[in-house]
Amino acid sequence: MTSAAPSLINAAAATPPQRSATAELVQETLALTRRLFLQLARRPSTLVAGVLQPLIWLVLFGALFANAPAGLLPDGMSYGRFLGAGVIVFTAFSAALNAGLPVMFDREFGFLNRLLVAPLRSRSSIVLASVLYITALSLVQSVAIMATAWALGYGWPGGAGLLLVLVTLLLLVFAVTGLSLGLAFALPGHIELIAVIFVANLPLLFASTALAPISFMPSWLGWLAALNPLTFAIEPIRAAYAGQFSLSAVVLVAPYGELSAAACLGVLAALALGLFLLIRPLLDRKLA
């Protein structure tokens, strides 16, 4: 009896402690996120193109409309500064809209099936890894656009304004990433997903306040722009660039009324929450 006790103690000491479910979820999410960044490092053309395209838009459109007629833009703002907010938001939106492509390719190449049969603590780590990856990628691209806009003399939002910009971009990215991931599981293949991305990109850009204020648009387009989620992200960022950092300040004068920065952020938060709740049953079914 006395010899059995030490052996039991040694066996208990040799047994590794059980990690919590949260720790395992974090480890799995970080491992899957690292895989996505390794893919990006091996093929950096995605990041390069995602930064170069909006930079070209910023330079060319800023030069094209540099002599815009007086009174076109609010508060005598230069067109470059006006355009900067639109390009920042559109860059983050485009990156988030592509969030479903890695998942779709994993589906088609069979890697997703390997993940589903792997002993994962939670398959939610697959979705969380995509969200973290796209969020980091969007922020890197947006900061590059902001730095270029500052170098071109279009201003910098300042400390408090920068916080508003980051919060606004995060809410938009979460909402659009949720939509893109839902499409990645709902559509049959990457051709259909790419088609949706191509069809949605430019119409949503032109039907927003990225390139022109609502007052310059015909009434029907003004209504579309006032309901466009991109507009709710663009206007708080534009106000931050104008030095009007106040959540209670009116930033959007829409046909249906005036909205403050706080109201715009509330719309984006509600949109993000609603889209994730909408796609959750689909994700649970596909990842089961």
N, C-alpha and C positions, 0 to 999 in steps of 0.2 A: 504493500500500500504506500509505503514511504517513497519507494522508487518511482511509482507512477506519477506522483504529484509534480516532481520537477519536470518530467517529460511533458506533462500537460501545460505547465507554465511556459516551457520553451516553445511548444507548438503555438501557443497563443501569442507569444512575442514574435514568432516568425511570420504570423499571418498579417498581411498588410492591412492597415486600417481602411475601412470603407469610406470612399469619398461621398460627399453629398451630391444630390441630383443636380443642384445648381452648378457645382464645380465641374461636374462631368459635362453638363450642357455648355458651359463656357469653353472648356477644352475642345469639345467637338466643333463648336462654332468657329473658334480661332484656327483650328486645323483646316477646316474647309475654306475659311477666308484666306488663309495662307496659300492654299492651292490656287485660288483665283488670282492672287497677286503674282504667283509664279508663272501662270499662264500669261499675264500681262507683261511680265518682265521678258518672257521669251518672244512675245509679239507686241512690242510697244507701239506699233502703228496705230492701234485704237486710241491710245492716250494722245499721241502726237496729232492725229487727225481731229480728235475732239477738242484740242486746244487751238489748232491752226484755223479751223473753219470759222469759229466765232471771232477770232482775231481779225481775219480778213473781212468779215462782215462789219466789225467795229470800225476798221480803218476806212473801208470803201464807202459804207453808208454815211459815216461821219463826214467824209470829204464831199460826198455827193450832195448832201443837204446842209452843208456848212453855210450856204447863203439862203437859207429858208426865210420866207417873208416874215417881217416883224409881226408879232401877235399870234403866230402859229402855235408857239409853245408857251406854257404858263410861266409867269414871273420872269420873262425874258431869258429863260434858260437856253444855253447853247444846245444845238442838236446832238453834239457828241455826248454831253452829260445826260441828256434825255435818253439817248439810245443805249447808253451804258447799262442802265438797269434792265432794259429789255434783253440785251445780249447775255447778261449774267444769268437771268432767269431761264432764257431759252437754252443756254448751255446745260444747266442743271436738269432741265426738263428732258432734253434729248438724251442725256446720259441715263436718267432714270427710266425713260421709255424703252431703252435697250436692255434693261435689267433682266428681262426674261430670256434673252438669247442664250446666255451660258447654260441655263436650266434646260432650254429646248434642245441644245446640242447634246447635253448629257443624256436627255431622253433618247435622242436618235442614235447615239453611239453606244448606248447600253450602260453607261457609267451610273446613271441614276438607279437602275435596277440593282447594281452592285451595292450602292449605298443603302437601298431599301432592305437588302438582306443582311447588311452588316449589323453587328451588335451595338447599334447606337443607343445611347440612353434616351434621347429624344430626337425624332426626325424633324422637329422644328428647327434644329441647328442648320438644316439644309437651306431653309428660308432665311433664317437670321444671317447666315454667311453671305447670301446674296445681297441682303439689305445693307450690311456693313460695307461690303465691297463697293457697291454702287454709291453709297453715301460718301465714302472717302474719295472715290474717283470724281464725283461731282464737285466736292469741295475743292479739290486740287485744281480742277479746270476753272472753277469760278474765281478762285484766288488769282490764277494766272490772268484771267480777263480783267479783274479789278486792278492788278498791278499794271497791266498795259494801259488801261484807261487813265490811271494816275500819271503814267509816263507821257501820255498824249495830252495831258493838261485838262482832263475831264473831272478831276477832283477825287477825293477820298472820303468815305463816309465818317471817319473819325472813330473813336473808341466805342461810344454808346451806339452809334449808327452801325458799326461793324457787327456788334452783337445782334442788332435787329436784322441785318442782312443774313447772318448765319442761321438764326432761328427761322426766318422766312424760308430760306432755301431748304432747311431740314424738313420742315412741314411739307413743302412741295415735293421733295424727293421721296419722302415716306409714302405720300399719297400715290404718286405716279409709279413708284416701284411696286406697290401692292397691286395696282392695275396690271402692270406688265407681267408680274409673276402669275397672276390669275390667267392672263391670256396664254402664257407659256404652257399651262396645263390644260387649258380649254381648247386650244387650236390644234389641228392635226400635225403641223410641221412648221419648220422655220421659214419656209417660203410664205406661208400665210401670215406669220408674225411680222416678218419684214414688210410685207404689203401693208399691214395695219399701221406700222411705224411710218412708212413713207406717206400714206394717205393722211395720217393725223398730224404730222409734224408741221408742215407749212401752213395749212389752213388755220391751225390753232395759233400760229405765230401772227399771221396777218389779221386774224379776228381777235386781236388783243391790243393793248395800248403799248406794245413794244416799239412800234415804228411811228405811231401818230397818236395824238390825244383823242379822246372820244368826241370832243367838240369839233374836230376836223372831219369826222366820219358822217356818212348818211345815217339816218335814224335807225334803219334796220341793222346796219353793221355796228352802230353804237350800242344797241341792245345786246347783240352777240358778244361784243367786247366786254360789256358790263357783267355778263354772266360767265365769262371765260375764267377758269381757275388761274391761268397765267396772269391775268390782270390783277387778281387779288394778291399775287406775289410781287408783281412789278411795282405797283404803286407805293407800298411801304418802303421798298428799297430806293425808289426814286426820291421819296421824301427824305430818306436818310442821307442821300447824296446832296440834297438841297439844304442840309443842315437843320431840317425840321424834325428832330427826333422827339416825338411825343406820341404816345399811344392813343391819346385822346384827340389828336389833330386830324382834321378831315384830309384824307389823301386821295379819295376817289369820289368824283361827282358823277354819279350814274343817272340814267333816265328815271330810275325808280327812287332815287334819293341819294343822300351823302353818307359815305362810310368812313369811319376812322381807321387808323392803323390797327387798333385792337380788334375791330370788327373784321377786317381783312384776315388777320391772323386766326381769328375764331372760325372763319369760313374754311380756311385751309386745314385747321385742326379737325374740324368736323368732317371734311372731305377725306382726310387720311384715315380717321377712325372708321368712317362709314365704308370705305373701300376695303379695309382689312377685315372688317366684320362680314362684308359681302363675300369675299373670296375665301374666308376661313373654312366654311363647309367643303368647298371644292378642294382646298389644300389637304384637309383632313382625309377626304375620300381618296385622293390620289396618292397620298403618302402613307396610307394605312397598310 
